[in-house]
Amino acid sequence: MSFIPFCTSFYIEFVTILNQHEIFWTHLRRNYFYAVCIGLVLTLIAAVLIFTNKKGIANWKTISYPAVIFGFSCLWLQIQVSETYSADIFETANSSVLISDLLNFGDIPIVQHYGGHMMTGVWEGIIYGLLNNDFMGANFSPYSGYVGTVIAILFFFFVKYLWNEDAAVLAILFFPFYASVSYWGLGLLMALAVMAYVHKNTYLKAALFWLAFIWCAIYRLDLGFAFAVACVLALLIYIIQDRNLKALKQLAVTLGGWGAVGLAIWCAICIIKNVNPVNRLIEFLMINLSNQNWAYDNIGDSSLAKYSWAYIFIPFVSIICLGYSVLAKRIRKNLGNGLWVFCLIIGLSYFFNFSRGLVRHSLAEGGLTIPVWSAYLFISIVAVAYWNKRELILPVYSGFILLNAFLSRTLPG
């Protein structure tokens, strides 16, 4: 039953893909009805067999709840059968050049052509082009919105850790969280990986954390940088306070292993494509250090209330919360090691993205969500942890979201 939403979304997209290949599926409603009926019958048969043998289904929520969230997210983000896409010569080219050159000429993204957003929208565009046999339409990356399904699942696991599975699935389905986390939500992958590692230090979990870091950095560099540095600093604070040399060794060894693998892959691709790996790496680093060359001449209208909110009040409160979280034992005791480290990562990532939020995506663009990054969630966690009422984290966070929507209406100062 929990897979019906996803199967529905898959059915819709599958029919569209067949149409792209000039295979036309008739009687769509009837065939969908038959498919659902067959699925329900098979589910009932499986349930009867399982419960007849008195085995039951252990931990069925572990699979069913994420499946429900993923399925409804797919339906929510389902692309239209017919859509008109408008191209921005500057922004769209960040992904479209990489997609087009790979599909049409076999050029490797990042290695042969740089994208200002790294692989954001590129993976999705390539998958769309291959599945739909539409290399021209792939340039607009119609599947790019589906990254929201991943963010929804990550936020589910975060809320599940705060409360329980039942509360988490209800919160994700009915709590309007996505707009506030959409820009930085993939960083939750790294934060949750660190949380898992802190719960139990193993080489496997250390390796998975670095893998999450690599994926996030490749997907979008500003996101990867902010959360990577935040994760490393949070882990160092954890290691120093606990004097955990075992964790330091595990993290260092796995980092060295991934570094060697990454360097080998980079050099191999460059050599195959007749590119100097050293010069290309230097060129790559220099381009990514050129933020100041793309900045606006201002960061917003200082007469607006949201200007003081985003650039004075929120940073000041965040500094106090971060200092208290590191120095005071009360926050760590009330949150527990895992959530405490998670909280540090969310707070530190806000500060390491702050400079990026000044040169690009500042209040000069009108939006308030990106400049405040993850500060709302961080302040909510610290404030609630002080009173040891972690069940109030989402209600407090909701208050910040409502206030953000109110301030975004450009009220005068």
C-alpha positions in Angstrom: 0.0 0.0 0.0 2.8 2.4 0.9 4.2 2.1 -2.6 1.0 3.2 -4.4 2.0 6.9 -4.5 5.4 6.2 -6.0 4.0 3.6 -8.4 1.4 6.2 -9.5 4.1 8.7 -10.2 6.2 6.1 -12.0 3.2 5.1 -14.1 2.6 8.7 -15.2 6.2 9.3 -16.1 6.6 5.8 -17.8 3.7 6.6 -20.1 5.3 9.9 -21.0 8.6 8.3 -21.7 6.9 5.8 -24.0 5.3 8.6 -25.9 8.7 10.2 -26.4 9.8 7.0 -28.1 6.6 7.0 -30.2 5.0 4.2 -28.3 1.5 5.3 -27.3 -0.3 3.7 -24.4 -4.1 3.7 -24.6 -6.8 3.3 -21.9 -4.6 5.0 -19.2 -7.2 5.0 -16.5 -8.4 1.5 -17.1 -4.8 0.1 -17.1 -4.0 2.1 -13.9 -7.1 0.7 -12.2 -6.0 -2.9 -13.2 -2.5 -2.3 -11.9 -3.7 -1.0 -8.5 -6.1 -3.9 -8.1 -3.3 -6.4 -8.9 -1.1 -4.7 -6.4 -3.7 -4.8 -3.7 -4.4 -8.5 -4.3 -0.7 -9.4 -4.1 -0.4 -7.3 -0.9 -3.4 -9.2 0.7 -2.0 -12.6 -0.4 1.4 -11.7 1.1 -0.1 -10.4 4.3 -2.2 -13.6 4.7 0.8 -15.8 4.2 3.0 -13.9 6.6 0.4 -13.6 9.4 -0.8 -17.2 8.9 2.8 -18.3 9.7 2.8 -16.0 12.7 5.9 -14.3 11.5 4.6 -10.8 11.1 6.5 -8.0 9.5 9.2 -6.7 11.8 9.9 -3.0 11.6 7.5 -2.5 8.7 7.5 1.2 9.3 11.2 1.4 8.5 10.4 0.7 4.8 6.8 1.9 4.5 7.1 5.4 5.9 10.0 6.5 3.7 8.2 4.9 0.8 5.1 6.9 1.5 7.1 10.2 1.8 9.1 9.4 -1.3 6.0 8.6 -3.3 4.0 11.7 -2.3 7.1 13.8 -3.0 7.4 12.3 -6.5 3.7 13.1 -7.1 4.2 16.7 -5.8 7.2 17.3 -8.0 5.8 15.4 -11.0 6.7 17.3 -14.2 4.0 18.3 -16.6 3.3 16.3 -19.7 3.8 19.4 -21.7 5.8 22.4 -20.4 7.4 25.6 -21.8 10.9 26.2 -20.4 12.6 29.6 -20.7 16.4 29.8 -20.8 18.6 32.3 -18.9 21.8 32.6 -20.9 23.9 32.9 -17.7 22.2 30.7 -15.2 20.8 27.9 -17.4 24.2 27.5 -19.1 25.7 26.4 -15.7 24.0 23.0 -16.3 23.0 22.9 -19.9 26.5 23.2 -21.3 27.6 20.2 -19.2 24.5 18.2 -20.2 24.7 19.0 -23.9 28.4 18.4 -24.2 28.2 15.0 -22.5 25.2 13.7 -24.4 26.3 15.1 -27.8 30.1 15.0 -27.7 31.1 12.8 -24.7 32.8 15.6 -22.8 33.1 14.8 -19.1 31.5 17.4 -16.8 33.8 19.4 -14.5 36.9 17.8 -16.0 36.4 19.2 -19.5 33.8 21.9 -18.9 33.3 23.8 -15.7 29.8 24.5 -14.3 29.2 27.3 -11.8 26.7 25.1 -10.0 28.9 22.0 -10.3 26.6 19.0 -11.0 23.3 20.7 -9.8 20.7 19.8 -12.4 23.3 18.0 -14.5 22.7 14.4 -13.2 18.9 15.0 -13.6 19.3 16.4 -17.1 21.5 13.5 -18.3 19.0 10.9 -16.9 16.1 12.8 -18.6 17.9 12.9 -21.9 18.8 9.2 -21.9 15.4 7.9 -20.7 13.4 10.2 -23.0 15.8 10.2 -26.0 15.5 14.0 -25.9 18.9 15.5 -25.9 17.6 19.0 -26.7 15.1 19.0 -23.9 17.7 17.6 -21.5 19.4 21.0 -21.6 16.6 22.4 -19.4 16.9 19.5 -16.9 13.2 18.9 -16.4 13.9 16.3 -13.7 16.0 18.8 -11.6 13.1 19.3 -9.2 13.2 15.7 -8.1 16.1 16.5 -5.7 13.3 17.6 -3.4 12.4 13.9 -2.9 15.9 13.4 -1.4 15.6 16.4 0.9 12.1 15.2 2.1 13.6 11.8 3.1 16.5 13.4 4.8 14.2 15.8 6.8 12.1 12.7 7.7 15.1 11.0 9.3 15.9 14.1 11.2 12.4 14.5 12.6 12.3 10.7 13.3 15.4 11.1 15.5 13.7 14.0 17.4 10.4 12.2 18.0 9.4 8.9 16.4 8.5 7.5 13.1 4.7 8.2 13.4 5.2 11.8 14.3 7.9 12.2 11.6 5.7 11.0 8.7 2.9 13.3 9.8 5.2 16.2 10.1 6.8 15.7 6.7 3.4 15.3 5.0 1.7 18.3 6.6 4.4 20.6 7.9 5.4 23.2 5.2 9.2 22.9 5.7 10.4 22.6 2.2 10.8 26.2 1.2 13.0 26.9 4.2 15.4 24.0 3.7 15.3 23.5 -0.1 18.5 25.5 -0.8 20.6 23.8 1.9 18.7 20.7 2.6 21.1 18.3 0.9 23.6 19.2 3.6 21.5 17.2 6.0 23.0 14.1 4.3 26.4 15.1 5.7 25.0 16.1 9.1 23.1 12.9 9.5 26.1 10.9 8.4 28.2 12.6 11.2 25.4 12.0 13.7 25.4 8.3 12.8 29.2 8.2 13.2 29.1 9.8 16.6 26.6 7.3 17.8 29.0 4.5 16.9 32.6 5.1 15.7 33.4 2.6 12.9 35.5 2.8 9.8 32.5 2.1 7.6 30.5 5.0 9.0 33.6 7.2 8.7 34.0 6.2 5.1 30.2 6.9 4.4 30.6 10.3 5.9 33.4 11.2 3.5 31.4 9.7 0.6 28.5 12.0 1.6 30.9 14.9 1.7 32.2 14.1 -1.8 28.7 13.7 -3.3 27.5 17.0 -1.8 30.6 18.9 -2.9 30.3 17.6 -6.5 26.6 18.3 -6.6 27.0 21.9 -5.5 30.2 23.4 -4.2 29.0 26.2 -2.0 26.7 23.7 -0.2 29.5 21.1 0.0 32.1 23.7 1.3 29.8 25.1 4.0 28.7 21.8 5.4 32.1 20.0 4.9 34.0 22.6 6.9 31.2 22.7 9.5 31.3 18.9 9.8 35.1 18.8 10.2 35.1 21.5 12.9 32.2 19.8 14.7 34.0 16.5 14.7 37.2 18.2 15.9 35.3 19.7 18.8 33.7 16.3 19.6 37.1 14.6 19.4 38.9 17.2 21.5 36.2 17.3 24.2 36.1 13.5 24.4 39.8 13.0 23.7 38.7 10.4 21.2 41.9 9.4 19.3 40.1 6.4 17.9 37.7 8.6 15.9 40.6 10.8 14.7 42.4 7.8 13.4 39.3 6.4 11.6 38.5 9.7 10.0 42.0 10.3 8.9 42.5 6.8 7.4 39.2 6.9 5.5 39.9 10.4 4.3 43.3 9.3 3.0 41.6 6.3 1.2 39.0 8.4 -0.5 41.6 11.0 -1.4 43.7 8.4 -3.1 40.7 7.0 -5.0 39.5 10.5 -6.0 43.0 11.5 -7.2 43.3 8.3 -9.2 40.0 8.8 -10.9 40.7 12.5 -11.6 44.1 11.7 -13.2 42.7 8.8 -15.2 39.9 10.8 -16.7 42.2 13.7 -17.5 44.8 11.5 -19.2 42.1 9.7 -21.2 40.7 13.0 -22.3 44.2 14.5 -23.0 43.9 17.1 -20.3 46.8 18.0 -17.9 45.4 16.9 -14.5 47.6 19.3 -12.5 46.9 22.4 -14.6 43.2 21.6 -14.7 43.0 21.2 -11.0 44.7 24.5 -10.4 42.4 26.1 -12.9 39.4 24.6 -11.2 40.5 25.9 -7.8 41.2 29.4 -9.1 37.7 29.7 -10.7 36.1 28.6 -7.5 38.0 31.3 -5.6 36.6 34.1 -7.8 33.4 34.8 -5.9 34.2 38.5 -5.6 34.3 38.9 -9.3 30.6 38.0 -9.5 29.2 40.1 -6.6 26.5 42.7 -6.7 27.3 46.3 -5.9 25.1 46.1 -2.7 23.5 43.5 -0.4 20.0 45.0 -0.2 18.0 47.9 0.9 19.2 48.8 4.4 15.9 50.7 5.1 13.9 47.4 5.2 13.2 45.5 8.4 14.4 42.2 6.9 17.9 43.8 6.3 18.5 44.3 10.0 16.9 40.9 10.7 19.2 39.0 8.2 22.5 40.9 8.7 22.4 42.0 12.3 19.9 40.1 14.5 20.2 36.6 13.2 24.1 36.6 13.0 24.3 38.0 16.5 21.9 35.5 18.0 23.6 32.7 16.1 27.0 33.6 17.5 25.7 33.5 21.0 24.0 30.2 20.4 27.1 28.7 18.8 29.4 29.8 21.6 27.0 28.5 24.3 26.6 25.2 22.4 30.4 24.6 22.4 31.3 25.8 25.9 28.2 24.9 28.0 27.7 21.2 28.9 24.0 21.8 29.4 23.2 21.8 25.6 25.2 18.6 25.0 23.7 16.9 28.0 20.1 17.7 27.0 20.5 16.9 23.3 22.8 13.9 23.5 26.0 13.5 21.5 24.4 12.8 18.1 22.0 15.7 18.1 24.5 18.0 19.7 27.0 17.5 16.9 24.2 17.8 14.4 23.3 21.2 16.0 26.9 22.4 15.7 27.1 21.4 12.1 23.8 23.3 11.3 25.1 26.4 13.1 28.7 26.3 11.7 27.4 25.8 8.1 25.4 29.1 8.4 28.6 31.0 9.2 30.7 29.3 6.5 28.0 30.2 3.9 27.6 33.7 5.2 30.3 35.3 2.9 28.8 33.4 -0.1 25.4 34.9 0.9 26.9 38.4 0.7 28.3 38.2 -2.8 25.5 36.1 -4.4 21.9 35.4 -3.4 21.8 38.3 -0.9 18.9 40.5 -0.1 19.7 42.4 -3.3 17.8 39.6 -5.0 14.8 40.2 -2.7 14.7 36.8 -1.0 15.3 36.2 2.7 15.4 32.4 2.9 18.9 32.0 1.3 20.7 34.6 3.4 19.5 33.1 6.7 20.5 29.6 5.4 20.2 27.1 8.3 20.1 29.7 11.1 16.4 29.2 11.9 16.8 25.5 12.6 20.0 26.0 14.6 18.6 28.7 16.9 15.4 26.6 17.3 17.5 23.6 18.5 19.6 25.5 20.9 16.7 27.5 22.4 14.7 24.4 23.0 17.7 22.4 24.2 18.3 25.0 26.9 14.9 24.0 28.5 15.3 20.3 27.6 12.1 20.3 25.5 13.3 18.8 22.2 9.7 18.0 21.2 9.3 21.8 20.7 12.0 22.1 18.0 9.6 21.9 15.1 7.0 24.3 16.6 9.7 26.9 17.3 11.1 26.3 13.8 7.6 26.9 12.4 7.4 30.2 14.2 10.6 31.3 12.5 9.2 30.2 9.1 6.1 32.3 9.6 8.1 35.3 10.8 10.3 34.9 7.7 7.2 34.9 5.4 6.0 38.1 7.2 9.4 39.9 6.9 9.7 38.8 3.3 6.9 41.2 2.4 9.6 44.0 2.5 8.2 45.8 5.5 9.8 49.2 6.0 12.3 49.5 8.9 
